[in-house]
Amino acid sequence: MTLYYKLGDFKEFLISLMKNNIVDAVVVPMRGLTENSFSPFLIKDIELLKNCEPQSPIMSINSARALSQLTAKGAIPFKVAAVMKPCEVIAFRELIKLNQVNPENIITISFDCNGVNSLKDINSKREICEICTGFTPDNADIKIFSIGIESPVIATDIELSSLNLEQVEYNKESRENFIKEKLDENIKKRENKLLEIKSNFQNLLKNCIVCKNCMRVCPICFCQECFFDSPALSGNSVTYTLRANRMSGLSFPENKLLFHLGRMNHMSVSCVGCGACEDACPAEIPVSQMFASAGDELKKLFNYQPGRDIAEKIPFTCYEHDELHSFEQPYLEKR
Amino acid sequence: MQEALNNLLEKSFSNGSIDGALIMSEIDSGYSYVYYTNFEQIHNISPFQPVMKINGAKVHSAITRENDNRTKILFLMKPCEIRASVELKKLNQVDLDNSILLSYTCPGVLEFKEGNSFNDSEKFIENFINGNLYDNIREVCKSCINFSGEGADITINLFDKSFVALTAKGEEFLKSANIDYKTSFEPDDNYEKIKKIRETNRENLLKEYKNFFKSDDKIVEYFDKCIGCHACSHSCPICYCRQCYFESDTFKYYPDSIKRKVDYKNALRLPLDRVMFHIGRVTHMATSCVGCGMCEDVCPVNIKVSQFFKYMGTNIQNTFNYIPGINREEPLPLLTFKENEFQEIED
């Protein structure tokens, strides 16, 4: 049963989770040494936790990736609360489906997210955050509500009685109206923006140098060996010469469009829209918006929402005999 | 100079001394290397475009790492790309036997985003020939002193508009194409002037960095914003490993080990081993670092990676008295064991 408590201070709440042994450590953003530098930290010391910034305005990496790294060879051997932005929680849940993170001993905490700022320009919000439609912490174990209500509320099924938190009621209707309004606004903005992106697709890739950094920071692209880095696409002096002959010259860096379309094919149905790819792109290509433009349609087609339900299979991992006939090409008949 | 180059290419293709050529060209999406396999394909070449979207040595490696020992290819690349190729040869990642390395006196490159749509390369070269350093070139280019094309078979001296044969192979190649050439590089005043400016820049950079890194923890500060994406290593021509050690299983920890680490330090910054990666990379490849600046150009958080590598690289290379990419016969310091060296830094 979901209970609602009053949230005094976010940091204090995290500290009380540790003090009352609900968890032994917290994964939460904290400032680095220089200005505007934030990273997720795994913190075990309450004194250090006092410096954390649970709602940091920067996402240096998608913290689902960090949790994947921490649990690469087994569950974390102590209890951890992970403070994550809603899209990070979604990525975490997609990675559970893909067997890339061990969720044992991890409690996720999320909140109504106002978006994050660009790594390159602290004063501007990530463009994908401006058109985000998943800004509420729907999939977390502990949810912190703040928009559309007077004071923040903790909503959770987790047993927190030892914390002696004050149970509260909150104005559900006001919150839902507020969310609906913002969602409608963002959906509209999103449709327009993505339409624009789609119509300009090839041109946007003009400066791409195929460094594949988008893939390397993507929480969903977990493959140790990416297909597009594999020998399948490489060649030798003979095959390159043949290719160049056939195409009257071969440009390098190669396989630019193939790489992006291929990656899109592989992961855009699970894309959580965190924007890490776009922020890590040295050529400032709106990668995450390009992926959203394809991802949105795929998700609609498969009626799939990443992170919604852990039991729900990723479309590419389940075969259904009777589906998508409308996309089939009756080439056999034609012949 | 481009006319003479065209002439060289036409003759070399027709007399069979090459079967392919990699040359920077203008394409739909800006400027890129294009691999041509006959002279008729060649159009819109822009060999001196000040842009590097990928270090050419990586392309050289992709095409020739596996080769049939028959396909002869000419690579027209910037001096640092040539040097990277020579280093990669020592690492068995390129084939030089069937390659002709052609270079030119390089004015430096712009950041790749700017260089990709830069339409004034003629003026840019003109400015260079007149002995001036362009403001917007990569920081490492401003302190690059190996910009004459050493290491190549042939270099084009843009100052006196001549081909210079640097190796016997290069000489034979130019001879068979009936091209006038010189047998040694003749630096003029403007070349010397630029070299001087760059030497001063380099000394200043080394001094500044020496000052900054006066204590060990400074490196943590320097890489503070690093997000651990490894874009620097993946764009590096020298970092050729298919599986980087720092992305290997070694750096995926068992639960016990995570617990031990966090118990010891009270907090772990994520992703793990961010700074460790840079220290490791510098020990692996700084002896061969050619200072091309790709790492810095691709860094999403604007860390001055290549300047750090220039500082570390120069010091390490001086220690071994080694200049990467110039002498093809000189073995890599890390592959050479000498019983009696560095005893002064032994514990």
Interface residues (C-beta under 8 A of the other chain):
Chain A: A25 V27 M30 G32 L33 T34 S37 S39 P40 F41 L42 I43 K44 D45 L48 S60 I61 S63 R65 A66 Q69 L70 T71 A72 K73 G74 A75 I76 P77 F78 L119 K120 L205 K206 N207 C208 I209 V210 C211 K212 N213 R216 V217 Q224 E225 D229 S234 G235 N236 S237 V238 Y240 T241 A244 N245 S248 G249 L250 S251 F252 P253 E254 K256 D279 A280 C281 P282 A283 E284
Chain B: D19 G20 L22 S25 I27 S29 G30 S32 Y33 V34 Y35 Y36 T37 N38 Q41 I42 K53 I54 V59 A62 I63 T64 R65 E66 N67 D68 T71 I73 D95 N98 F112 K113 N116 S117 V220 E221 D224 K225 I227 G228 C229 H230 A231 H234 S235 R242 Q243 E247 K252 Y253 Y254 P255 D256 I258 K259 V262 D263 N266 A267 L268 R269 L270 P271 L272 D297 V298 C299 P300 V301 N302
